[in-house]
Amino acid sequence: MAATVVRYLRSVGSPTSAGAEPDTAVIDAHPRPELRAVREDERAPVSPAEFRAVLGNFASGVTIVTAPPGEGENGPAGFACQSFASLSLDPPLVTFMVARTSTTWPRIARAGVFCVNILGAAQGELCRAFAVSGADKFAGVGHRPAPATGSPQLDDVPAWIDCRVHAVHTGGDHLIVVGRVEAMGARDEGEPLLFFKGRFGRLTTD
């Protein structure tokens, strides 16, 4: 597991493995950043509502990020993620953003691996199921172990990217997770699921 993930887990009080190597066992806790962008007596430059409304004009694809179960866990972890992107060709890196308050992210961090499942146009309900906190998200969902990491590769997705955690950076109230691609695949059929102005959409061509 990347040293940055170890630092993150230490910062939130999660235990690391008793068999951790000496050089990672002595890493200082990852500092929590100051999340305020302005002082108490200043007005924020934009309101949260305005921020969401304007950024909602940027259409994006939709993914489900999954990880295998850790020691003592009953099942795999996963959450719906809109903020996914490719990052680097050499080495092959991808990135996604996750809220610091996420209860799923610490499980992915402990696993040190994840699979990004890119959703198709007909998989809106699947996305909604993985957006719910506390539910058994994998109930009735077909999946198989991804070839490199064993993370759940969901059935019938147009594409998947199997990764190991490469780095984790802080970004305000979110974390920026960078993954190194170990394996990937795609089906040459189907349309993507899109998210635009708070709603799912489909790709249309002239």
C-alpha positions in Angstrom: 0.0 0.0 0.0 1.3 3.4 -0.8 2.8 5.4 2.0 0.4 8.2 1.4 -2.5 5.8 2.2 -0.8 4.8 5.4 -0.5 8.4 6.4 -4.2 9.0 5.7 -5.3 6.0 7.7 -3.2 7.1 10.6 -4.8 10.6 10.4 -8.3 9.1 10.8 -7.3 6.7 13.5 -7.5 3.5 11.5 -5.2 0.7 12.5 -2.5 -0.4 10.1 -1.2 -3.9 9.9 0.8 -5.2 12.8 3.2 -6.6 10.2 3.8 -3.3 8.5 7.3 -2.8 7.3 9.5 -0.6 9.5 9.8 2.3 7.0 6.0 2.7 6.8 5.3 2.0 10.5 7.1 5.2 11.6 5.5 7.6 9.1 4.0 10.7 10.7 0.2 11.2 10.6 -1.0 12.9 7.4 -2.0 16.5 8.6 -5.6 17.5 8.3 -5.9 20.6 6.1 -7.8 23.7 7.1 -11.0 23.3 5.1 -12.2 26.9 5.2 -11.4 29.0 2.1 -12.2 32.3 3.8 -11.9 33.7 7.3 -14.9 33.7 9.7 -15.4 37.4 9.0 -15.3 37.1 5.3 -18.0 36.3 2.8 -17.4 33.2 0.7 -16.8 34.2 -3.0 -19.5 31.8 -4.1 -22.3 30.0 -2.3 -22.5 26.2 -2.3 -25.8 26.4 -4.3 -24.2 28.6 -7.0 -21.1 26.3 -7.1 -23.3 23.2 -7.7 -25.5 25.0 -10.3 -22.6 26.2 -12.4 -20.5 23.1 -12.2 -23.6 21.1 -13.1 -23.2 22.4 -16.6 -20.2 20.1 -17.0 -21.5 16.7 -18.3 -19.5 13.7 -17.1 -19.5 10.0 -17.2 -20.5 7.9 -14.2 -18.5 5.1 -12.5 -18.6 2.7 -9.6 -15.4 2.4 -7.7 -15.0 -1.0 -5.9 -12.5 -2.8 -3.7 -12.2 -6.3 -2.3 -13.2 -7.0 1.3 -10.6 -6.5 4.0 -9.7 -8.6 6.9 -12.8 -9.1 9.1 -15.1 -7.4 6.6 -18.3 -9.1 5.4 -18.1 -8.1 1.8 -16.6 -5.8 -0.8 -16.7 -2.0 -0.8 -18.0 0.3 -3.5 -19.5 3.7 -4.2 -20.8 5.7 -7.1 -18.3 8.3 -8.4 -18.8 11.0 -10.9 -15.3 12.6 -10.5 -13.2 10.2 -12.4 -10.6 11.0 -15.0 -7.5 9.7 -16.8 -4.3 11.4 -15.6 -1.2 10.0 -17.2 -0.2 7.8 -20.1 3.4 7.0 -18.9 3.0 5.7 -16.3 -0.6 4.8 -16.8 -2.5 6.7 -14.0 -6.1 7.5 -13.3 -7.7 9.6 -10.6 -10.9 10.0 -8.7 -12.1 12.3 -6.0 -13.9 11.2 -2.8 -15.4 13.2 0.1 -13.3 13.1 3.3 -16.5 12.1 5.1 -17.0 9.0 3.0 -17.4 5.8 5.0 -16.4 3.7 2.0 -13.1 5.3 1.2 -11.3 4.1 4.4 -12.1 0.5 3.3 -10.7 1.1 -0.2 -7.6 2.8 1.4 -7.0 -0.3 3.6 -7.3 -2.6 0.6 -4.8 -0.4 -1.3 -6.5 -1.4 -4.6 -9.7 -0.6 -6.6 -11.5 -1.2 -9.8 -13.2 1.7 -11.7 -16.4 0.3 -13.4 -17.6 2.7 -16.1 -21.3 2.6 -16.4 -23.5 2.2 -19.5 -26.6 4.2 -20.4 -29.0 1.5 -18.9 -27.2 1.3 -15.6 -28.7 4.4 -13.8 -30.4 2.2 -11.2 -27.2 0.4 -10.5 -25.5 3.8 -9.9 -28.3 4.9 -7.5 -27.9 1.6 -5.5 -24.2 2.4 -5.0 -25.0 6.0 -4.0 -26.9 4.9 -0.9 -24.9 4.8 2.4 -25.2 1.9 4.7 -27.1 -0.5 2.3 -25.9 -3.9 1.0 -24.8 -2.4 -2.3 -23.7 -5.6 -3.9 -27.0 -7.5 -3.2 -28.0 -9.1 -6.5 -25.2 -7.4 -8.4 -23.2 -9.8 -10.5 -19.4 -9.4 -10.4 -16.1 -11.2 -10.7 -12.6 -10.5 -9.4 -10.6 -8.1 -11.6 -7.5 -9.9 -12.9 -4.8 -7.9 -11.1 -6.2 -6.9 -7.8 -9.3 -9.0 -7.2 -11.5 -5.9 -6.8 -15.1 -6.5 -8.0 -15.4 -6.1 -11.8 -19.2 -5.6 -12.3 -21.0 -7.5 -14.9 -22.1 -5.8 -18.1 -20.2 -2.6 -17.7 -18.8 -1.1 -20.9 -15.3 -0.7 -19.5 -13.3 -1.3 -16.3 -9.9 -0.2 -15.0 -8.1 -2.3 -12.3 -5.7 -0.2 -10.2 -3.5 -0.1 -7.2 -3.5 3.1 -5.0 -0.5 5.2 -6.2 -0.9 8.4 -4.2 -3.5 10.3 -2.1 -3.6 14.1 -2.0 -5.9 16.5 0.0 -8.2 18.9 -1.9 -10.3 20.9 0.5 -13.2 18.7 1.7 -12.2 15.9 -0.7 -9.3 13.6 -1.3 -7.7 13.2 -4.7 -6.9 9.5 -5.2 -4.4 8.5 -7.9 -4.3 4.9 -9.1 -1.7 3.1 -11.2 -3.4 1.0 -13.8 -2.6 -2.8 -13.6 -5.2 -4.1 -16.1 -8.2 -2.8 -18.1 -10.8 -3.8 -20.6 -13.7 -2.6 -22.7 -16.6 -3.8 -24.8 -17.0 -2.2 -28.2 -20.7 -1.7 -27.8 -23.3 0.3 -25.9 -23.6 4.0 -24.9 -22.2 5.7 -21.7 -24.3 6.8 -18.8 -24.0 10.6 -18.5 -24.7 13.0 -15.6 -25.8 16.5 -16.4 -27.5 19.2 -14.2 -28.4 16.6 -11.5 -29.9 14.1 -13.8 -28.8 11.0 -15.8 -28.7 11.4 -19.6 -27.7 9.6 -22.8 -25.4 10.4 -25.6 -27.0 11.5 -28.8 -25.3 11.9 -32.2 -26.4 13.9 -35.2 
